[in-house]
Amino acid sequence: MKKCRSAEFDVIMDHENITQETSEIVEKLESKVKIRN
């Protein structure tokens, strides 16, 4: 599941050409979701 997800994010990040910023945002969102659950 996580591999499919990250692959999709990689495509989006490459397309937007803001890989580093997007990955940081994704990490923050994922950590918030984990804490919430």
N, CA, C and O atoms as a GROMACS GRO file, in nm:
protein
  148
    1MET      N    1   0.085  -0.120   0.000
    1MET     CA    2   0.000   0.000   0.000
    1MET      C    3   0.088   0.126   0.000
    1MET      O    4   0.069   0.217  -0.081
    2LYS      N    5   0.184   0.128   0.091
    2LYS     CA    6   0.268   0.248   0.102
    2LYS      C    7   0.351   0.268  -0.024
    2LYS      O    8   0.372   0.382  -0.066
    3LYS      N    9   0.398   0.158  -0.084
    3LYS     CA   10   0.480   0.172  -0.205
    3LYS      C   11   0.398   0.235  -0.318
    3LYS      O   12   0.446   0.324  -0.388
    4CYS      N   13   0.274   0.190  -0.336
    4CYS     CA   14   0.188   0.248  -0.441
    4CYS      C   15   0.169   0.397  -0.414
    4CYS      O   16   0.179   0.480  -0.505
    5ARG      N   17   0.142   0.429  -0.290
    5ARG     CA   18   0.119   0.567  -0.251
    5ARG      C   19   0.240   0.654  -0.283
    5ARG      O   20   0.227   0.758  -0.347
    6SER      N   21   0.356   0.611  -0.238
    6SER     CA   22   0.476   0.692  -0.258
    6SER      C   23   0.506   0.707  -0.407
    6SER      O   24   0.554   0.812  -0.451
    7ALA      N   25   0.479   0.603  -0.485
    7ALA     CA   26   0.502   0.611  -0.630
    7ALA      C   27   0.413   0.720  -0.690
    7ALA      O   28   0.458   0.798  -0.774
    8GLU      N   29   0.287   0.724  -0.647
    8GLU     CA   30   0.196   0.828  -0.698
    8GLU      C   31   0.248   0.966  -0.657
    8GLU      O   32   0.248   1.059  -0.738
    9PHE      N   33   0.291   0.980  -0.532
    9PHE     CA   34   0.343   1.109  -0.486
    9PHE      C   35   0.466   1.148  -0.565
    9PHE      O   36   0.484   1.265  -0.599
   10ASP      N   37   0.554   1.049  -0.595
   10ASP     CA   38   0.675   1.079  -0.673
   10ASP      C   39   0.637   1.138  -0.808
   10ASP      O   40   0.697   1.235  -0.853
   11VAL      N   41   0.537   1.080  -0.874
   11VAL     CA   42   0.493   1.130  -1.005
   11VAL      C   43   0.443   1.274  -0.990
   11VAL      O   44   0.477   1.361  -1.070
   12ILE      N   45   0.361   1.297  -0.888
   12ILE     CA   46   0.307   1.432  -0.866
   12ILE      C   47   0.421   1.530  -0.838
   12ILE      O   48   0.424   1.640  -0.894
   13MET      N   49   0.513   1.491  -0.752
   13MET     CA   50   0.624   1.580  -0.716
   13MET      C   51   0.710   1.611  -0.837
   13MET      O   52   0.749   1.726  -0.858
   14ASP      N   53   0.741   1.509  -0.918
   14ASP     CA   54   0.821   1.534  -1.038
   14ASP      C   55   0.748   1.630  -1.130
   14ASP      O   56   0.808   1.720  -1.188
   15HIS      N   57   0.618   1.610  -1.144
   15HIS     CA   58   0.539   1.693  -1.235
   15HIS      C   59   0.540   1.839  -1.187
   15HIS      O   60   0.555   1.931  -1.267
   16GLU      N   61   0.525   1.858  -1.058
   16GLU     CA   62   0.521   1.994  -1.003
   16GLU      C   63   0.661   2.053  -0.986
   16GLU      O   64   0.678   2.174  -0.974
   17ASN      N   65   0.761   1.965  -0.986
   17ASN     CA   66   0.901   2.010  -0.976
   17ASN      C   67   0.929   2.078  -0.843
   17ASN      O   68   1.009   2.171  -0.836
   18ILE      N   69   0.862   2.032  -0.737
   18ILE     CA   70   0.888   2.081  -0.601
   18ILE      C   71   0.900   1.961  -0.507
   18ILE      O   72   0.834   1.955  -0.403
   19THR      N   73   0.986   1.868  -0.546
   19THR     CA   74   0.994   1.740  -0.477
   19THR      C   75   1.018   1.758  -0.327
   19THR      O   76   0.947   1.698  -0.246
   20GLN      N   77   1.114   1.839  -0.291
   20GLN     CA   78   1.153   1.848  -0.150
   20GLN      C   79   1.041   1.907  -0.066
   20GLN      O   80   1.007   1.852   0.039
   21GLU      N   81   0.982   2.018  -0.110
   21GLU     CA   82   0.875   2.080  -0.033
   21GLU      C   83   0.757   1.986  -0.018
   21GLU      O   84   0.703   1.970   0.091
   22THR      N   85   0.717   1.922  -0.128
   22THR     CA   86   0.602   1.833  -0.124
   22THR      C   87   0.627   1.717  -0.030
   22THR      O   88   0.540   1.681   0.049
   23SER      N   89   0.746   1.658  -0.036
   23SER     CA   90   0.776   1.543   0.050
   23SER      C   91   0.771   1.584   0.197
   23SER      O   92   0.725   1.507   0.281
   24GLU      N   93   0.817   1.704   0.228
   24GLU     CA   94   0.812   1.751   0.367
   24GLU      C   95   0.667   1.767   0.412
   24GLU      O   96   0.633   1.727   0.523
   25ILE      N   97   0.583   1.824   0.326
   25ILE     CA   98   0.441   1.842   0.358
   25ILE      C   99   0.376   1.706   0.379
   25ILE      O  100   0.301   1.686   0.475
   26VAL      N  101   0.405   1.612   0.289
   26VAL     CA  102   0.347   1.478   0.300
   26VAL      C  103   0.389   1.414   0.431
   26VAL      O  104   0.306   1.351   0.498
   27GLU      N  105   0.514   1.428   0.469
   27GLU     CA  106   0.562   1.369   0.594
   27GLU      C  107   0.487   1.428   0.713
   27GLU      O  108   0.448   1.355   0.804
   28LYS      N  109   0.466   1.559   0.713
   28LYS     CA  110   0.395   1.624   0.822
   28LYS      C  111   0.250   1.573   0.829
   28LYS      O  112   0.200   1.543   0.937
   29LEU      N  113   0.185   1.565   0.713
   29LEU     CA  114   0.047   1.517   0.710
   29LEU      C  115   0.039   1.374   0.759
   29LEU      O  116  -0.050   1.339   0.837
   30GLU      N  117   0.132   1.289   0.714
   30GLU     CA  118   0.130   1.148   0.756
   30GLU      C  119   0.151   1.137   0.906
   30GLU      O  120   0.085   1.056   0.971
   31SER      N  121   0.241   1.217   0.963
   31SER     CA  122   0.267   1.210   1.106
   31SER      C  123   0.143   1.256   1.184
   31SER      O  124   0.112   1.200   1.289
   32LYS      N  125   0.072   1.356   1.134
   32LYS     CA  126  -0.050   1.402   1.200
   32LYS      C  127  -0.155   1.292   1.198
   32LYS      O  128  -0.223   1.269   1.298
   33VAL      N  129  -0.169   1.225   1.084
   33VAL     CA  130  -0.268   1.117   1.073
   33VAL      C  131  -0.234   1.005   1.170
   33VAL      O  132  -0.324   0.951   1.235
   34LYS      N  133  -0.106   0.970   1.180
   34LYS     CA  134  -0.064   0.862   1.272
   34LYS      C  135  -0.097   0.900   1.415
   34LYS      O  136  -0.146   0.816   1.492
   35ILE      N  137  -0.069   1.025   1.453
   35ILE     CA  138  -0.096   1.070   1.590
   35ILE      C  139  -0.247   1.065   1.617
   35ILE      O  140  -0.290   1.023   1.724
   36ARG      N  141  -0.326   1.107   1.520
   36ARG     CA  142  -0.471   1.111   1.535
   36ARG      C  143  -0.526   0.970   1.555
   36ARG      O  144  -0.615   0.948   1.637
   37ASN      N  145  -0.472   0.874   1.478
   37ASN     CA  146  -0.520   0.736   1.488
   37ASN      C  147  -0.465   0.673   1.616
   37ASN      O  148  -0.494   0.557   1.644
   0.00000   0.00000   0.00000
